[in-house]
Amino acid sequence: MKGFRELGVAMTGVFPVRDAIELAKVAETLGLGSAWFAEDYFFRGGIPYMAAAAMATEKIRLGLGVVNPYSRHPALIAMEFATLDEMSNMRTVFGLGSGVPFWMEQMGIYDKKPLSRTRACVELVRKIITGENINHEDKFFRAKDIKLVFKPVRKAPPIYLAFEGPKGLALSGEIGDGVILSIFCTPSYVESAWKEIAKGAKKAGRSLDAYEMVAYMPMVIDDDLDKAINIARNFSKLYLPHSQEGGPLMSHAGVKPEETLAMRGAAERGDDALLAELITDRMVKELCLVGDKEYCIKRLQQMIDAGANTIVAFPVPGTEPIGTAKILGTEISPQLK
């Protein structure tokens, strides 16, 4: 897909469910294009959020970003996807990814083969969600005479993949309907991601004309830059220590492997003061969208020019997600192209 599609908003399990419902309703009223619901362990669940929002809205697209092929069998994923698609009257987009290794290892369910397992999961989910009787067996999953007892409203709802590295992005281009880029993505990372996605699409002989790139961005929109940076820094403490050292996201943002490892060590020791010191202003300004409205418009346009089709405001504790949605819908979205 070429060009800008829409701005969206996301909700994570940090916030109460009622806030998620209200955010989706406000976003729809303001004309924002989509509302996305994250499944971060061990916060509130993304699927209940999405189900509640589906019943409270009528037109806005609803995205689930993302579930993983470890904590759920593809039969359960297909059942949940089909149910949510019915609840929303076919407004859903479903995200699948390998999950954050740190969280998966906490649950003892990470088998070190994320790409192969995700490929197998997507294949089986798509089979089951057709509503047909399925018998299937591969290296990871088995389905014996599985058939949904209700008729799915769509036999092929869109499934987007979520990966950071080049092989995962290529897999998304090969088998996905779109891609969901993690928080902390930058314009240069967006450009590089498209190159890897194109490799996968070429391998499968697929066109990318209808393929969508969704980019999550933590946003703190405030005229007081120092305040915005400090709010985003506190948010970044939750995620940066668990980032892949030397991985594509961090590399494109100029974060060195030793810096990530130092942050991880501080987090493991519970040294919050040191962690805050290690997450520099430069990192925050590169990895998050922080600043006044004029700056945010400029930064968002850079992301769009790099190839992001849909940019989603990822909620940051210390901000008001609904307030951010109002600014995006009324003052920022009309300025983007």
C-alpha positions as CSV (number, residue, x, y, z in Angstrom):
1,M,0.0,0.0,0.0
2,K,1.3,3.4,-0.9
3,G,0.7,6.6,1.1
4,F,-0.9,7.7,4.3
5,R,-4.1,5.9,5.4
6,E,-5.0,7.0,8.8
7,L,-4.1,7.9,12.4
8,G,-5.2,5.4,15.1
9,V,-5.0,5.0,18.8
10,A,-4.0,2.1,20.9
11,M,-4.8,0.9,24.4
12,T,-2.8,-1.3,26.7
13,G,-3.6,-3.2,29.9
14,V,-2.1,-0.4,32.0
15,F,-5.4,1.4,31.7
16,P,-8.9,0.3,33.0
17,V,-11.2,-1.4,30.6
18,R,-13.7,1.5,30.8
19,D,-11.0,3.8,29.5
20,A,-10.5,1.6,26.5
21,I,-14.1,1.6,25.6
22,E,-14.3,5.4,26.0
23,L,-11.1,5.8,23.9
24,A,-12.6,3.8,21.0
25,K,-15.9,5.7,21.1
26,V,-14.1,9.1,21.1
27,A,-11.7,8.0,18.3
28,E,-14.7,7.0,16.2
29,T,-16.5,10.3,16.9
30,L,-13.4,12.3,15.9
31,G,-13.0,10.4,12.7
32,L,-9.8,8.6,13.5
33,G,-9.4,5.4,11.5
34,S,-8.7,2.7,14.0
35,A,-8.4,1.6,17.6
36,W,-5.8,-1.1,18.5
37,F,-5.6,-3.2,21.6
38,A,-2.4,-4.7,22.8
39,E,-1.9,-7.9,24.7
40,D,1.0,-7.3,26.9
41,Y,1.8,-9.8,29.7
42,F,0.9,-9.5,32.5
43,F,-1.4,-6.6,32.2
44,R,-5.2,-6.6,31.4
45,G,-6.0,-8.7,28.4
46,G,-6.3,-7.2,24.9
47,I,-9.1,-9.5,23.7
48,P,-11.6,-8.4,26.4
49,Y,-10.7,-4.8,25.6
50,M,-11.4,-5.4,21.9
51,A,-14.7,-7.2,22.6
52,A,-16.0,-4.4,24.7
53,A,-15.0,-1.8,22.1
54,A,-16.6,-3.8,19.4
55,M,-19.9,-3.6,21.1
56,A,-19.6,0.1,21.9
57,T,-18.7,1.3,18.4
58,E,-20.1,1.0,14.9
59,K,-17.6,2.2,12.2
60,I,-14.0,2.4,13.4
61,R,-11.6,-0.4,12.6
62,L,-10.5,-2.5,15.5
63,G,-7.1,-4.1,15.6
64,L,-5.7,-6.7,17.9
65,G,-2.0,-6.3,18.2
66,V,-0.8,-8.9,19.0
67,V,-1.4,-12.4,20.2
68,N,1.3,-15.2,19.9
69,P,1.4,-18.9,18.9
70,Y,2.6,-20.1,22.3
71,S,0.0,-19.2,24.9
72,R,-2.9,-20.2,22.6
73,H,-3.5,-23.1,20.2
74,P,-4.4,-21.9,16.7
75,A,-7.9,-23.5,17.2
76,L,-8.5,-21.2,20.1
77,I,-7.1,-18.2,18.2
78,A,-9.4,-19.0,15.2
79,M,-12.4,-19.3,17.5
80,E,-11.6,-15.9,19.2
81,F,-10.8,-14.2,15.9
82,A,-14.1,-15.4,14.3
83,T,-16.1,-14.3,17.4
84,L,-14.6,-10.8,17.5
85,D,-15.1,-10.4,13.8
86,E,-18.8,-11.2,14.3
87,M,-19.1,-8.8,17.3
88,S,-17.6,-6.0,15.3
89,N,-19.5,-6.7,12.1
90,M,-16.3,-7.4,10.2
91,R,-14.3,-4.3,11.4
92,T,-11.4,-6.3,12.8
93,V,-7.7,-6.7,12.0
94,F,-5.8,-9.4,13.8
95,G,-2.2,-9.3,14.7
96,L,0.0,-12.4,15.3
97,G,3.6,-12.3,16.4
98,S,6.1,-14.5,18.2
99,G,5.6,-12.7,21.5
100,V,8.3,-10.9,23.6
101,P,10.9,-13.6,24.5
102,F,11.3,-12.2,28.0
103,W,7.6,-12.8,28.7
104,M,7.4,-16.1,27.0
105,E,10.4,-17.4,28.9
106,Q,8.7,-16.3,32.2
107,M,5.9,-18.7,31.3
108,G,8.3,-21.4,30.1
109,I,6.7,-21.6,26.6
110,Y,9.3,-20.2,24.3
111,D,10.8,-22.8,22.0
112,K,13.3,-20.7,20.1
113,K,11.6,-21.3,16.7
114,P,9.4,-18.2,16.4
115,L,9.2,-17.9,12.6
116,S,8.4,-21.5,11.9
117,R,5.9,-21.6,14.7
118,T,4.2,-18.4,13.6
119,R,4.0,-19.6,10.0
120,A,2.4,-22.9,11.1
121,C,0.0,-21.0,13.4
122,V,-1.2,-18.6,10.6
123,E,-1.7,-21.5,8.3
124,L,-3.9,-23.4,10.7
125,V,-5.8,-20.4,11.9
126,R,-6.7,-19.6,8.3
127,K,-7.9,-23.1,7.7
128,I,-10.1,-23.3,10.8
129,I,-11.6,-19.8,10.4
130,T,-13.1,-20.9,7.0
131,G,-15.6,-22.9,9.0
132,E,-14.7,-26.1,7.3
133,N,-13.8,-29.4,9.0
134,I,-10.1,-29.5,9.5
135,N,-7.5,-32.3,10.0
136,H,-4.0,-31.0,10.2
137,E,-0.7,-31.9,11.7
138,D,2.7,-30.2,11.5
139,K,5.8,-29.9,13.7
140,F,4.0,-27.6,16.1
141,F,0.3,-28.2,16.0
142,R,-2.3,-30.8,15.6
143,A,-6.0,-30.5,14.6
144,K,-8.2,-33.5,14.6
145,D,-11.7,-33.1,13.1
146,I,-11.9,-29.4,14.2
147,K,-14.8,-27.4,12.9
148,L,-16.3,-24.2,14.3
149,V,-19.9,-24.8,15.4
150,F,-20.9,-21.4,14.1
151,K,-20.5,-19.8,10.7
152,P,-17.8,-17.2,10.6
153,V,-18.9,-13.9,9.1
154,R,-15.7,-13.8,7.0
155,K,-13.7,-16.8,5.9
156,A,-10.5,-14.7,5.6
157,P,-10.3,-11.8,8.0
158,P,-7.0,-9.9,7.7
159,I,-4.1,-11.2,9.7
160,Y,-1.1,-8.9,10.2
161,L,2.2,-10.2,11.5
162,A,4.4,-8.4,14.0
163,F,8.2,-8.9,13.9
164,E,11.3,-6.8,14.4
165,G,14.0,-8.6,12.5
166,P,14.5,-9.0,8.7
167,K,13.5,-12.6,8.5
168,G,10.2,-12.0,10.4
169,L,9.4,-9.0,8.2
170,A,10.1,-11.0,5.1
171,L,7.7,-13.7,6.5
172,S,5.1,-11.0,6.9
173,G,5.5,-9.9,3.3
174,E,5.2,-13.6,2.3
175,I,2.1,-14.6,4.2
176,G,0.7,-11.6,6.0
177,D,-2.0,-9.1,5.0
178,G,0.0,-6.4,6.7
179,V,2.6,-5.8,9.4
180,I,2.5,-4.2,12.8
181,L,5.7,-2.4,13.8
182,S,6.7,-2.3,17.4
183,I,6.9,0.8,19.5
184,F,10.2,2.6,19.2
185,C,10.2,2.4,15.4
186,T,11.9,5.3,13.5
187,P,11.7,6.6,9.9
188,S,14.9,4.8,8.9
189,Y,13.6,1.6,10.4
190,V,10.3,1.9,8.5
191,E,12.3,2.3,5.2
192,S,14.4,-0.8,6.0
193,A,11.3,-2.8,7.0
194,W,9.7,-2.2,3.6
195,K,12.8,-3.6,1.9
196,E,12.6,-6.9,3.9
197,I,8.8,-7.1,3.4
198,A,9.3,-6.8,-0.3
199,K,11.7,-9.7,-0.3
200,G,9.1,-11.9,1.2
201,A,6.4,-10.8,-1.2
202,K,8.7,-11.4,-4.1
203,K,9.4,-14.9,-2.9
204,A,5.6,-15.6,-2.7
205,G,4.9,-13.8,-6.0
206,R,2.6,-11.5,-4.1
207,S,1.6,-7.9,-4.8
208,L,1.9,-5.4,-1.9
209,D,-0.8,-3.0,-3.3
210,A,-3.2,-3.9,-0.5
211,Y,-0.6,-4.6,2.2
212,E,-0.6,-2.2,5.2
213,M,2.2,-1.1,7.4
214,V,1.0,-0.1,10.9
215,A,3.5,1.7,13.2
216,Y,3.0,2.0,16.9
217,M,4.4,5.2,18.4
218,P,4.4,6.3,22.1
219,M,3.2,9.9,22.0
220,V,3.5,12.7,24.6
221,I,2.2,15.8,23.1
222,D,3.0,18.8,25.3
223,D,4.4,22.3,24.9
224,D,6.7,21.6,27.9
225,L,9.4,19.5,26.2
226,D,11.2,18.6,29.5
227,K,7.9,17.4,31.0
228,A,7.1,15.4,27.8
229,I,10.6,13.7,27.8
230,N,10.3,12.8,31.5
231,I,6.9,11.2,31.0
232,A,8.2,9.2,28.0
233,R,11.3,8.2,29.9
234,N,9.2,6.7,32.7
235,F,7.2,4.8,30.1
236,S,10.4,3.6,28.3
237,K,11.6,2.0,31.6
238,L,8.9,-0.7,31.1
239,Y,10.2,-1.7,27.7
240,L,13.7,-0.6,26.8
241,P,15.5,-3.0,29.2
242,H,13.8,-5.9,27.4
243,S,14.6,-4.7,23.9
244,Q,16.9,-6.8,21.7
245,E,20.4,-5.4,22.2
246,G,21.9,-4.5,18.8
247,G,18.5,-5.4,17.1
248,P,17.1,-3.4,14.2
249,L,14.9,-1.1,16.3
250,M,17.7,-0.1,18.6
251,S,20.3,0.1,15.8
252,H,18.2,2.4,13.7
253,A,17.6,4.6,16.7
254,G,21.4,4.8,17.5
255,V,21.1,2.8,20.8
256,K,24.3,0.7,21.2
257,P,24.1,-2.9,22.5
258,E,26.1,-2.0,25.6
259,E,23.5,0.7,26.4
260,T,20.7,-1.8,26.2
261,L,22.6,-4.3,28.3
262,A,23.3,-1.6,30.9
263,M,19.6,-0.7,31.1
264,R,18.7,-4.4,31.5
265,G,21.2,-4.8,34.3
266,A,19.8,-1.7,36.1
267,A,16.2,-3.0,35.7
268,E,17.2,-6.4,37.0
269,R,18.8,-4.9,40.1
270,G,15.9,-2.6,40.7
271,D,18.1,0.5,40.3
272,D,15.4,2.9,39.1
273,A,17.6,6.0,39.4
274,L,20.4,4.5,37.3
275,L,17.9,3.2,34.7
276,A,16.4,6.7,34.4
277,E,19.9,8.1,33.9
278,L,20.8,5.5,31.2
279,I,17.7,6.4,29.2
280,T,19.0,9.7,27.9
281,D,17.0,12.6,26.4
282,R,18.4,11.8,23.0
283,M,17.1,8.2,23.2
284,V,13.7,9.4,24.3
285,K,13.4,11.9,21.5
286,E,14.4,9.3,18.9
287,L,12.3,6.5,20.2
288,C,9.1,8.3,21.2
289,L,7.2,11.2,19.8
290,V,7.6,14.0,22.3
291,G,7.0,17.7,21.9
292,D,4.4,20.3,20.9
293,K,1.9,19.9,18.1
294,E,4.0,21.5,15.4
295,Y,6.9,19.1,16.2
296,C,4.6,16.1,16.3
297,I,3.2,16.9,12.9
298,K,6.7,17.1,11.5
299,R,7.7,13.8,13.0
300,L,4.6,12.0,11.9
301,Q,5.0,13.3,8.4
302,Q,8.6,11.9,8.4
303,M,7.2,8.5,9.4
304,I,4.6,8.7,6.6
305,D,7.2,9.8,4.0
306,A,9.3,6.8,5.1
307,G,6.3,4.5,4.3
308,A,4.1,4.1,7.3
309,N,0.5,3.8,6.2
310,T,-1.2,3.9,9.6
311,I,0.4,5.4,12.7
312,V,-1.1,4.5,16.0
313,A,-0.7,6.5,19.2
314,F,0.6,4.1,21.8
315,P,-0.7,5.2,25.3
316,V,1.8,6.5,27.8
317,P,1.0,6.5,31.6
318,G,1.1,10.1,32.7
319,T,-0.8,11.3,29.7
320,E,-4.5,11.2,28.9
321,P,-5.1,8.9,26.0
322,I,-8.5,10.5,25.2
323,G,-6.9,13.9,25.3
324,T,-4.2,12.7,22.9
325,A,-6.9,11.3,20.6
326,K,-8.7,14.6,20.5
327,I,-5.6,16.5,19.5
328,L,-4.8,13.9,16.9
329,G,-8.3,14.0,15.4
330,T,-8.9,17.7,15.4
331,E,-5.5,19.4,15.1
332,I,-2.9,16.9,13.7
333,S,-4.6,14.5,11.3
334,P,-5.9,17.2,9.0
335,Q,-2.3,18.4,8.5
336,L,-0.9,15.1,7.4
337,K,-0.7,13.8,3.8
